[in-house]
Amino acid sequence: MLAGLAGAGSVGMLWGTIEARALRMSLIDITLPRMSPVLGAVRVLHLSDIHAGIGPGLSLLRRVGRIAPELRPDLLVVTGDLVARRRALRPFADALQAIAAHAPSGAFAVLGNHDHGEGNDPFARAQAPARLPGVELLATGPAALESRLVSIRGGQVQIVGVESRAFLRQPRLDLAPAPAPDAALRLLLCHYPAARTRASAYDLVLAGHLHGGQINVPVPGGVVSLAHPQRRVLRGIVGDDPIMHVSPGLGTTFVPFRFLARPEATLLVLRSPGATIS
């Protein structure tokens, strides 16, 4: 019996290792009710939770870099938990810059809890990068929010980043963006999916943190995450006002395995109502 359990455990670990490296590329079309048609279709490459230096996240980030030219994103956004070990800072920055080079309208990132050393993973170390060549880190200073305006095909897109510690420590933190009356699209970047409940001023919220559950157990009607057992939605599109996309992320934390939670890079194609899908 013990031998059988040991064998099952070995098979499970092997499968978890394989799945953690089985990168999925997803394309999701999203219609945003308040988005101006002046922008046409805006292509946003959403990455999250790389945890570079621990597990497979850095190698998967490099794989995304190799296919980035085919994805043709307008924007690159990364929603936290970037680097887990100091030795990975430079390789991570280089890999991310290679992707950002294919996002002509800009690349933006926010930090997550692990970047500040706040998490349960005993193998990770707080290694928040001070800067990322080719990528603008938002909300790393004293302000809880930081906003940028970028131009895409003649229309203005407002991108607002949230400082992860401020979000957790200020239950009434106002996430409303600074006035940008001419913005044709408003995006909020926050590591935590809970930001959606405070984000009515935005067209789309982009978050991560959950790793798609990372270690999931199948149950009737779906799966239950061992790390987030109370969460019903672990990844993908959530809600409608505002709409949110929760990235399953690229990396792992605590253990370098995934079960029923493949890593993913997601290309979001944002459209206004009535826009033609081509």
Summary of the structure (lengths in Angstrom):
residues: 278
radius of gyration: 18.4
end to end distance: 56.5
largest distance: 67.8
contacts: 996
relative contact order: 0.23
helix: 25%
strand: 29%
